[in-house]
Amino acid sequence: MAESMRGMKRTCRCAELSEKNIGEEVTMMGWVQKQRNKGGIIFVDMRDRSGILQVIFEDGEINEADFAKAEKLRSEFVIAVKGKVTARSGAVNENLATGAIELRAEELRVLSESDTPPFPIEADSKTKEELRLKYRYLDLRRPDLQRNLIMRSKVATLIRQFLADEGFLEIETPMLTKSTPEGARDYLVPSRVHPGTFYALPQSPQLFKQLLMCSGYDRYFQLARCFRDEDLRADRQPEFTQVDMELSFVDEDDVMDVNERLLQKLFKEILDVDIELPIQRMTWQEAMDRFGSDKPDLRFGMELKDVSEVVKGCGFGVFTGALENGGSVRGINAKGQGGMPRKKIDALVKFAKDFGAKGLAYLAINEDGTYKSSFAKFMTDDELKALVDAMEGEPGDLLLFAADKNKIVWDVLGNLRLEIAKNLDLLDKNVYKFLWVTEFPEFEYSEEQGRYLAMHHPFTMPFEDDIQYLESNPEKVRARAYDIVLNGTEIGGGSIRIHQDDVQEKMLRALGFTDEKAHEQFGFLLDAFKYGVPPHAGLAYGLDRLVMIMAHEDSIRDVIAFPKIKDASCLMTDAPNVVDDKQLEELSLEIAKSEQEQ
C-alpha cells in the first residue's frame, strides 16, 4: 500500500551526501536498486539520478512495522527514509561516490511499489534495444543514460549562456511553416481551417533566420526542433535538435572564431579537455583526395594516394581501363597488415563492393620483400616497384587499390579506411580531432532528377570569382560553405549567405527554377531582399550528434530521451498510428485504400 510523503521533505539527492554529512539527520528519497536481507539487518541500495546510497535497516534501531516493510522491499520500489548519516561499517566501496558512508534508517515509508521490471535497471545493459525502447521510461532510469541526458542539459545551458554573452538573441521561429521541397522530404500537417492545404514542419529555420537578419537583429540563435522524413542511421532521427545561429556583417573567419571558442568552452567545462585553437582547416578537394570523405577522421593516418600516373601504362587492364574512362586509381597503405589472412582480405573486398566497387586490388608485402597480390602477374617488376614506392610500402604492409570514377573510388577507399581502423581499434574515443572543411562544390548533379542540386542549400554564396559560371558551368562553382567535423562526424555546417538579389536569381535558375517557381516557393524571402539586406552568414550544429560524441556513444538514440527506431516509429507510444474517421473528416482527408483492400 503506497504511503504519503506528508511531513517529510527530501534533504538532497543520494550522491550529494559525503563524509562531511556524518552525524546529520537527513531524509532521502529514491528507488530501490537492490535489497539484501541478512537476518536482523537489511541492506538497501537506494538510487536516484545522482547515484547510489547504502541504507541500513537494523532490527531494534527501527520500529517493527518499518522493519517489516523493509523486508518486503523489491527493486524499483520508491521509498523515503529518515535517518542518520554514519561512516560505513564495512569496507569502503571505492566504486561509489558515497562509498565511505551509509544511512542508518530510523523511519521508512514506501511511496510506491513496483512490479518486477522486464529487465534489470543497470548500466551497460545487455537487454535488446527493442525491449528497452518499449519500456523507455524504465530504460531512462539506467545510470549511463541518466549521465548522458544530464550532460546534454549542461551542454545546452552552456551554449545558451555563451551565445548570450557574445551578443546573440534567442528568438523562436515557427513550427508550422510552408513546404519548400528542396532536400529531404517534409513532414506535412493538414490544415483544418484551410481544407486541402498543408503546413510543413521545419527541416531547419533557414529562411526565418535569414529574415531575422533582414529585420536587423544582428545575432540570432535558438535550440530548434527540426524534422526530416528521411531514412535513419545511427546518427540520424526524424526529429532532432539543432543549435542554430545567424550573424550579420561577418565573413567566414568571424563565424569560425565564435564557434571555435564555443567548442573550446564546452569541451573544457564538460569533459575537462583542452581544444587547441585555431582549429585546422582543409578544403573539400583536399579532404576528398587525402581521405575519400568530406568529413574525414583525423585520429589515424592511412591516407589515400593517387597512383594514376604511376600505373597509366601498366599491363593491368582494371587500372588502365578506369583511367581511359576518366577515372582514377588510388590506394591506401594498411601499415603492418601484410600478414592479414585471405579470409579477412576477402571480407574487405566484399565491404568495398557494398560501396560501388567492382572489386578491390591488393598487394601484401612479405617480410622478405616479396609480394602476394591479386594483380602482380599483370605487371612487370619495375611497374610493381614503382607502385610500392609511390605507396611508401614496406615489408609487412598491405596495399589496397580501387580503380573507377573518382566519386566511387573516394567512397570505397574512404569507407574502407574507416573499416580497417575499426578492426584495428585505432578509433580512440578519448581523442578529439576537429576540422573545418571549406570550399565545397556549390552543386552536385542528381542522375535521378536529371539536374543540379545545391550541395548545402540554394542560399549559399558562391566564391566571387565563380559567380560567372553559375549558369554556364555549375561544376566549377565553389561555395563559401564550411562544415565543422569531429572524429569523422559532421557535427555542424554553415555558409556565407547570398544577399544580392541578382546572384540569388542566378543561383535559383542554375538549380532549374523558373522565376515563377522561385517566387512561388521562396517569394517571401526574395521580396524581403528588396528592402535592404545585410551581408550575413550562419551555422547550425546537430546537438544530438555533438553530445553523442562527447558521451562516447555510438548512437544518438542514447542521448535523446524518447527516440524513434529505424522506421521512424516509437515502440513505447506506438506512434505513428491510425486516427478515427471524424478527425480525418474535419481535415477533409480520406485514406486511399490499397489494392489488397479494394
ZANUTOR-370952 format. One record per residue (C-alpha): residue number from 1; y, x, z; residue in three letters. Coordinates in steps of 0.02 Angstrom, whole numbers, plus 50000, padded with zeros to 5 digits. Layout:
<recs>
NUM	Y	X	Z	ALA
...
</recs>
This chain:
<recs>
1	50000	50000	50000	MET
2	50165	50077	49945	ALA
3	50292	50109	50082	GLU
4	50482	50110	50083	SER
5	50599	50261	50093	MET
6	50711	50163	50212	ARG
7	50791	50276	50341	GLY
8	50731	50434	50250	MET
9	50843	50547	50145	LYS
10	50771	50691	50045	ARG
11	50837	50858	50108	THR
12	50811	50959	49949	CYS
13	50680	50998	49816	ARG
14	50519	51088	49860	CYS
15	50557	51263	49795	ALA
16	50734	51259	49864	GLU
17	50663	51294	50037	LEU
18	50637	51475	50087	SER
19	50611	51585	50241	GLU
20	50795	51554	50283	LYS
21	50746	51374	50325	ASN
22	50612	51418	50452	ILE
23	50635	51312	50608	GLY
24	50730	51174	50519	GLU
25	50682	50990	50519	GLU
26	50676	50928	50337	VAL
27	50623	50776	50238	THR
28	50534	50816	50074	MET
29	50477	50702	49934	MET
30	50367	50730	49782	GLY
31	50195	50714	49704	TRP
32	50028	50770	49775	VAL
33	49962	50913	49668	GLN
34	49802	50927	49769	LYS
35	49733	50889	49943	GLN
36	49608	50995	50040	ARG
37	49531	50919	50197	ASN
38	49467	51050	50321	LYS
39	49417	50929	50458	GLY
40	49556	50924	50588	GLY
41	49682	50996	50467	ILE
42	49732	50939	50293	ILE
43	49822	51048	50166	PHE
44	49925	50962	50032	VAL
45	50017	51046	49888	ASP
46	50173	50941	49858	MET
47	50254	50960	49686	ARG
48	50420	50916	49608	ASP
49	50516	50988	49461	ARG
50	50566	51142	49561	SER
51	50392	51197	49609	GLY
52	50259	51177	49747	ILE
53	50270	51171	49936	LEU
54	50119	51178	50051	GLN
55	50117	51038	50182	VAL
56	50004	51044	50336	ILE
57	49942	50885	50420	PHE
58	49859	50932	50585	GLU
59	49769	50807	50694	ASP
60	49863	50794	50858	GLY
61	50030	50853	50785	GLU
62	50050	50692	50685	ILE
63	50007	50514	50738	ASN
64	49833	50447	50699	GLU
65	49893	50320	50569	ALA
66	49986	50452	50468	ASP
67	49840	50574	50481	PHE
68	49725	50436	50415	ALA
69	49846	50412	50268	LYS
70	49844	50599	50236	ALA
71	49654	50594	50225	GLU
72	49667	50469	50082	LYS
73	49797	50564	49979	LEU
74	49746	50599	49800	ARG
75	49825	50688	49650	SER
76	49988	50608	49591	GLU
77	50019	50502	49745	PHE
78	50206	50502	49780	VAL
79	50243	50545	49962	ILE
80	50384	50575	50084	ALA
81	50354	50698	50226	VAL
82	50463	50734	50376	LYS
83	50425	50894	50470	GLY
84	50472	51071	50520	LYS
85	50478	51224	50406	VAL
86	50371	51365	50477	THR
87	50308	51535	50422	ALA
88	50145	51516	50328	ARG
89	49999	51527	50449	SER
90	49881	51602	50320	GLY
91	49907	51738	50192	ALA
92	50070	51734	50093	VAL
93	50047	51663	49918	ASN
94	50139	51785	49803	GLU
95	50121	51665	49655	ASN
96	50231	51531	49735	LEU
97	50419	51537	49768	ALA
98	50378	51451	49934	THR
99	50225	51559	49965	GLY
100	50291	51628	50131	ALA
101	50322	51458	50212	ILE
102	50242	51289	50242	GLU
103	50295	51118	50306	LEU
104	50212	51057	50467	ARG
105	50211	50868	50444	ALA
106	50272	50752	50582	GLU
107	50283	50591	50481	GLU
108	50206	50535	50314	LEU
109	50247	50390	50200	ARG
110	50150	50351	50042	VAL
111	50286	50290	49924	LEU
112	50168	50258	49778	SER
113	49982	50275	49745	GLU
114	49910	50335	49580	SER
115	49757	50303	49475	ASP
116	49658	50457	49429	THR
117	49761	50534	49286	PRO
118	49674	50554	49116	PRO
119	49697	50743	49125	PHE
120	49746	50872	49258	PRO
121	49933	50898	49285	ILE
122	49936	51086	49267	GLU
123	50021	51224	49169	ALA
124	49944	51288	49007	ASP
125	49843	51128	48988	SER
126	49686	51137	48883	LYS
127	49689	50948	48857	THR
128	49703	50894	48674	LYS
129	49884	50867	48623	GLU
130	49849	50690	48558	GLU
131	49793	50633	48731	LEU
132	49939	50720	48816	ARG
133	50064	50639	48697	LEU
134	49988	50467	48727	LYS
135	50024	50492	48912	TYR
136	50181	50595	48885	ARG
137	50260	50535	49049	TYR
138	50115	50624	49137	LEU
139	50120	50774	49022	ASP
140	50304	50796	49064	LEU
141	50256	50825	49246	ARG
142	50173	50989	49198	ARG
143	50274	51138	49264	PRO
144	50283	51228	49096	ASP
145	50355	51075	49007	LEU
146	50475	51044	49151	GLN
147	50531	51226	49140	ARG
148	50563	51203	48953	ASN
149	50667	51045	48974	LEU
150	50766	51122	49117	ILE
151	50801	51271	49004	MET
152	50855	51153	48864	ARG
153	50976	51065	48982	SER
154	51051	51232	49037	LYS
155	51071	51288	48856	VAL
156	51160	51125	48810	ALA
157	51276	51140	48961	THR
158	51319	51322	48922	LEU
159	51354	51280	48739	ILE
160	51472	51140	48788	ARG
161	51565	51250	48912	GLN
162	51578	51399	48795	PHE
163	51643	51299	48647	LEU
164	51766	51203	48757	ALA
165	51833	51371	48819	ASP
166	51851	51426	48636	GLU
167	51964	51277	48597	GLY
168	51833	51161	48521	PHE
169	51845	50973	48547	LEU
170	51686	50871	48571	GLU
171	51701	50721	48454	ILE
172	51562	50596	48414	GLU
173	51531	50541	48235	THR
174	51444	50379	48179	PRO
175	51257	50349	48187	MET
176	51265	50205	48062	LEU
177	51335	50276	47901	THR
178	51317	50272	47712	LYS
179	51165	50336	47620	SER
180	51202	50492	47517	THR
181	51030	50538	47448	PRO
182	51056	50725	47416	GLU
183	50921	50824	47507	GLY
184	50793	50745	47622	ALA
185	50758	50559	47623	ARG
186	50867	50449	47732	ASP
187	50808	50332	47868	TYR
188	50881	50163	47819	LEU
189	50940	50024	47934	VAL
190	50959	49849	47858	PRO
191	51119	49754	47896	SER
192	51104	49576	47961	ARG
193	51289	49537	47930	VAL
194	51286	49604	47752	HIS
195	51118	49545	47681	PRO
196	51037	49661	47556	GLY
197	51137	49813	47613	THR
198	51086	49960	47721	PHE
199	51157	50090	47836	TYR
200	51081	50264	47840	ALA
201	51051	50365	47997	LEU
202	51141	50533	47978	PRO
203	51046	50685	47913	GLN
204	51194	50782	47982	SER
205	51376	50742	48024	PRO
206	51431	50848	47875	GLN
207	51555	50733	47789	LEU
208	51629	50668	47951	PHE
209	51660	50840	48022	LYS
210	51749	50890	47861	GLN
211	51855	50733	47877	LEU
212	51898	50785	48055	LEU
213	51966	50948	47985	MET
214	52070	50844	47862	CYS
215	52131	50748	48015	SER
216	52196	50907	48097	GLY
217	52075	50926	48242	TYR
218	52056	51111	48201	ASP
219	51896	51148	48300	ARG
220	51762	51015	48324	TYR
221	51586	51015	48395	PHE
222	51452	50894	48454	GLN
223	51270	50895	48504	LEU
224	51225	50775	48365	ALA
225	51066	50674	48341	ARG
226	51008	50690	48161	CYS
227	50871	50603	48062	PHE
228	50770	50658	47910	ARG
229	50625	50564	47834	ASP
230	50527	50718	47779	GLU
231	50357	50797	47804	ASP
232	50340	50875	47976	LEU
233	50294	51051	48030	ARG
234	50282	51141	48197	ALA
235	50471	51170	48197	ASP
236	50523	51003	48121	ARG
237	50541	50824	48186	GLN
238	50605	50662	48107	PRO
239	50743	50656	48238	GLU
240	50818	50812	48310	PHE
241	50973	50882	48395	THR
242	51099	50986	48302	GLN
243	51234	51094	48383	VAL
244	51365	51052	48254	ASP
245	51534	51134	48232	MET
246	51677	51148	48108	GLU
247	51832	51259	48110	LEU
248	51994	51259	48009	SER
249	52091	51408	47939	PHE
250	51944	51527	47956	VAL
251	51832	51638	47849	ASP
252	51651	51695	47870	GLU
253	51696	51830	47996	ASP
254	51783	51706	48111	ASP
255	51634	51586	48112	VAL
256	51510	51728	48139	MET
257	51614	51804	48279	ASP
258	51622	51647	48386	VAL
259	51437	51611	48359	ASN
260	51382	51788	48397	GLU
261	51473	51780	48563	ARG
262	51396	51609	48597	LEU
263	51220	51676	48566	LEU
264	51256	51830	48670	GLN
265	51309	51720	48816	LYS
266	51159	51603	48801	LEU
267	51030	51742	48799	PHE
268	51112	51836	48943	LYS
269	51134	51682	49054	GLU
270	50965	51601	49018	ILE
271	50849	51749	48988	LEU
272	50948	51900	49052	ASP
273	50929	51976	48879	VAL
274	51071	52081	48807	ASP
275	51109	52042	48623	ILE
276	51195	52187	48538	GLU
277	51344	52138	48431	LEU
278	51387	52130	48290	PRO
279	51226	52051	48226	ILE
280	51154	52133	48071	GLN
281	51197	52054	47902	ARG
282	51093	52053	47743	MET
283	51120	51969	47576	THR
284	50996	51839	47516	TRP
285	50945	51953	47372	GLN
286	50909	52100	47488	GLU
287	50810	51987	47607	ALA
288	50701	51921	47465	MET
289	50673	52094	47390	ASP
290	50630	52177	47555	ARG
291	50541	52036	47648	PHE
292	50500	51900	47521	GLY
293	50591	51775	47632	SER
294	50768	51711	47662	ASP
295	50725	51705	47848	LYS
296	50644	51875	47874	PRO
297	50561	51926	48036	ASP
298	50629	52099	48079	LEU
299	50514	52131	48227	ARG
300	50398	52235	48117	PHE
301	50404	52332	47953	GLY
302	50280	52305	47811	MET
303	50422	52279	47687	GLU
304	50392	52231	47506	LEU
305	50407	52366	47373	LYS
306	50442	52329	47190	ASP
307	50322	52437	47089	VAL
308	50355	52353	46920	SER
309	50424	52512	46843	GLU
310	50277	52615	46908	VAL
311	50142	52503	46832	VAL
312	50230	52442	46674	LYS
313	50124	52548	46558	GLY
314	49959	52546	46653	CYS
315	49793	52477	46594	GLY
316	49780	52335	46719	PHE
317	49815	52175	46622	GLY
318	49860	52072	46776	VAL
319	50006	52188	46812	PHE
320	50066	52209	46634	THR
321	50042	52025	46592	GLY
322	50155	51973	46737	ALA
323	50290	52094	46679	LEU
324	50280	52032	46499	GLU
325	50309	51854	46563	ASN
326	50470	51907	46651	GLY
327	50391	51927	46822	GLY
328	50368	52075	46937	SER
329	50234	52173	47030	VAL
330	50266	52202	47214	ARG
331	50161	52261	47360	GLY
332	50153	52283	47548	ILE
333	50075	52425	47646	ASN
334	49972	52370	47796	ALA
335	49976	52537	47887	LYS
336	49811	52591	47964	GLY
337	49714	52442	47895	GLN
338	49617	52534	47759	GLY
339	49455	52503	47851	GLY
340	49477	52314	47851	MET
341	49309	52230	47814	PRO
342	49288	52149	47644	ARG
343	49268	51979	47727	LYS
344	49442	51991	47803	LYS
345	49517	52051	47638	ILE
346	49437	51901	47552	ASP
347	49518	51789	47683	ALA
348	49687	51866	47640	LEU
349	49655	51834	47454	VAL
350	49618	51652	47494	LYS
351	49775	51643	47600	PHE
352	49879	51713	47456	ALA
353	49809	51582	47337	LYS
354	49874	51446	47453	ASP
355	50050	51507	47411	PHE
356	50028	51506	47223	GLY
357	49946	51675	47189	ALA
358	49813	51682	47054	LYS
359	49736	51823	47153	GLY
360	49779	51974	47261	LEU
361	49752	52153	47207	ALA
362	49708	52276	47344	TYR
363	49685	52462	47365	LEU
364	49617	52538	47525	ALA
365	49646	52724	47551	ILE
366	49497	52802	47638	ASN
367	49520	52937	47769	GLU
368	49459	53067	47642	ASP
369	49593	53013	47518	GLY
370	49475	52917	47401	THR
371	49510	52736	47353	TYR
372	49419	52572	47373	LYS
373	49504	52449	47257	SER
374	49489	52288	47159	SER
375	49578	52363	47008	PHE
376	49563	52555	47015	ALA
377	49441	52557	46866	LYS
378	49579	52490	46752	PHE
379	49700	52632	46793	MET
380	49699	52820	46770	THR
381	49701	52939	46918	ASP
382	49883	52983	46882	ASP
383	49932	52798	46875	GLU
384	49844	52764	47040	LEU
385	49926	52915	47123	LYS
386	50097	52860	47063	ALA
387	50066	52686	47131	LEU
388	50006	52750	47300	VAL
389	50155	52869	47312	ASP
390	50276	52726	47271	ALA
391	50197	52626	47413	MET
392	50207	52776	47532	GLU
393	50018	52758	47554	GLY
394	49924	52874	47669	GLU
395	49740	52890	47716	PRO
396	49690	52736	47818	GLY
397	49817	52618	47735	ASP
398	49784	52454	47645	LEU
399	49896	52414	47496	LEU
400	49908	52232	47437	LEU
401	49990	52179	47274	PHE
402	50049	52017	47194	ALA
403	50098	52000	47011	ALA
404	50185	51844	46946	ASP
405	50357	51763	46931	LYS
406	50474	51829	47065	ASN
407	50477	51666	47162	LYS
408	50287	51663	47178	ILE
409	50274	51849	47218	VAL
410	50406	51833	47355	TRP
411	50322	51680	47427	ASP
412	50148	51758	47425	VAL
413	50193	51927	47499	LEU
414	50322	51857	47620	GLY
415	50192	51743	47697	ASN
416	50053	51873	47685	LEU
417	50162	51996	47780	ARG
418	50180	51870	47922	LEU
419	49996	51826	47921	GLU
420	49944	52008	47939	ILE
421	50073	52034	48078	ALA
422	49999	51884	48172	LYS
423	49823	51951	48150	ASN
424	49877	52122	48214	LEU
425	49975	52047	48360	ASP
426	50140	52125	48304	LEU
427	50248	51973	48347	LEU
428	50314	52012	48521	ASP
429	50397	51854	48592	LYS
430	50498	51960	48713	ASN
431	50589	52045	48568	VAL
432	50735	51952	48487	TYR
433	50789	52009	48314	LYS
434	50941	51915	48248	PHE
435	51002	51923	48069	LEU
436	51139	51842	47965	TRP
437	51079	51806	47788	VAL
438	51227	51789	47669	THR
439	51270	51762	47485	GLU
440	51138	51631	47448	PHE
441	51123	51562	47272	PRO
442	51233	51408	47258	GLU
443	51097	51314	47162	PHE
444	50909	51303	47144	GLU
445	50826	51221	46995	TYR
446	50711	51074	47026	SER
447	50572	51061	46897	GLU
448	50530	50891	46968	GLU
449	50705	50820	46943	GLN
450	50748	50924	46791	GLY
451	50916	50978	46861	ARG
452	51003	51097	46979	TYR
453	51012	51054	47164	LEU
454	51129	51127	47294	ALA
455	51032	51256	47398	MET
456	51135	51207	47551	HIS
457	51242	51054	47508	HIS
458	51368	51002	47375	PRO
459	51519	51053	47480	PHE
460	51481	51240	47493	THR
461	51616	51353	47423	MET
462	51560	51472	47283	PRO
463	51622	51651	47279	PHE
464	51790	51651	47191	GLU
465	51729	51765	47052	ASP
466	51583	51647	47018	ASP
467	51678	51482	47003	ILE
468	51694	51514	46815	GLN
469	51503	51498	46799	TYR
470	51486	51330	46890	LEU
471	51457	51230	46733	GLU
472	51410	51365	46606	SER
473	51285	51471	46705	ASN
474	51243	51397	46877	PRO
475	51108	51526	46914	GLU
476	51242	51662	46926	LYS
477	51342	51571	47060	VAL
478	51334	51640	47237	ARG
479	51375	51529	47385	ALA
480	51486	51577	47532	ARG
481	51344	51519	47643	ALA
482	51267	51604	47793	TYR
483	51109	51570	47894	ASP
484	51075	51638	48067	ILE
485	50893	51692	48082	VAL
486	50797	51738	48239	LEU
487	50621	51815	48232	ASN
488	50584	51740	48062	GLY
489	50651	51566	48101	THR
490	50812	51496	48033	GLU
491	50899	51431	48189	ILE
492	51063	51384	48104	GLY
493	51157	51379	47942	GLY
494	51332	51354	47880	GLY
495	51459	51393	47746	SER
496	51639	51401	47693	ILE
497	51678	51227	47625	ARG
498	51761	51182	47461	ILE
499	51937	51121	47500	HIS
500	52009	51116	47322	GLN
501	51976	50952	47232	ASP
502	51960	51036	47060	ASP
503	51823	51154	47124	VAL
504	51734	51008	47210	GLN
505	51735	50908	47047	GLU
506	51661	51056	46951	LYS
507	51528	51077	47085	MET
508	51476	50894	47076	LEU
509	51471	50899	46885	ARG
510	51358	51053	46894	ALA
511	51242	50950	47003	LEU
512	51234	50815	46870	GLY
513	51356	50692	46948	PHE
514	51469	50592	46834	THR
515	51644	50568	46904	ASP
516	51599	50385	46932	GLU
517	51438	50428	47026	LYS
518	51528	50560	47130	ALA
519	51658	50434	47187	HIS
520	51525	50304	47221	GLU
521	51436	50420	47342	GLN
522	51574	50533	47410	PHE
523	51733	50438	47367	GLY
524	51797	50431	47546	PHE
525	51787	50622	47559	LEU
526	51861	50655	47387	LEU
527	52003	50533	47423	ASP
528	52039	50620	47587	ALA
529	52054	50785	47494	PHE
530	52208	50715	47404	LYS
531	52308	50716	47566	TYR
532	52315	50897	47620	GLY
533	52151	50975	47672	VAL
534	52146	51143	47763	PRO
535	52026	51282	47717	PRO
536	51879	51255	47834	HIS
537	51703	51312	47874	ALA
538	51563	51268	47992	GLY
539	51389	51298	48057	LEU
540	51251	51196	48138	ALA
541	51106	51255	48246	TYR
542	50941	51167	48272	GLY
543	50946	51156	48462	LEU
544	50760	51118	48470	ASP
545	50713	51273	48368	ARG
546	50828	51385	48469	LEU
547	50757	51328	48636	VAL
548	50580	51338	48566	MET
549	50602	51525	48533	ILE
550	50691	51555	48699	MET
551	50548	51467	48790	ALA
552	50415	51568	48695	HIS
553	50338	51409	48625	GLU
554	50258	51388	48452	ASP
555	50306	51205	48427	SER
556	50469	51111	48454	ILE
557	50365	50968	48525	ARG
558	50354	51074	48682	ASP
559	50543	51073	48709	VAL
560	50575	50889	48665	ILE
561	50546	50756	48797	ALA
562	50469	50623	48684	PHE
563	50421	50699	48515	PRO
564	50334	50621	48365	LYS
565	50172	50685	48288	ILE
566	50148	50744	48108	LYS
567	50153	50571	48030	ASP
568	50318	50535	48122	ALA
569	50235	50411	48241	SER
570	50243	50404	48431	CYS
571	50073	50396	48514	LEU
572	50149	50338	48679	MET
573	50253	50189	48617	THR
574	50152	50155	48459	ASP
575	50309	50167	48352	ALA
576	50338	50127	48211	PRO
577	50263	49954	48221	ASN
578	50274	49784	48138	VAL
579	50411	49661	48186	VAL
580	50400	49473	48188	ASP
581	50446	49364	48040	ASP
582	50601	49294	48125	LYS
583	50678	49468	48136	GLN
584	50641	49500	47953	LEU
585	50714	49332	47906	GLU
586	50876	49372	47999	GLU
587	50889	49533	47897	LEU
588	50849	49445	47732	SER
589	50696	49556	47714	LEU
590	50521	49519	47654	GLU
591	50373	49638	47664	ILE
592	50291	49664	47495	ALA
593	50104	49635	47500	LYS
594	49988	49773	47445	SER
595	49866	49744	47302	GLU
596	49723	49727	47428	GLN
597	49815	49588	47522	GLU
598	49856	49488	47364	GLN
</recs>
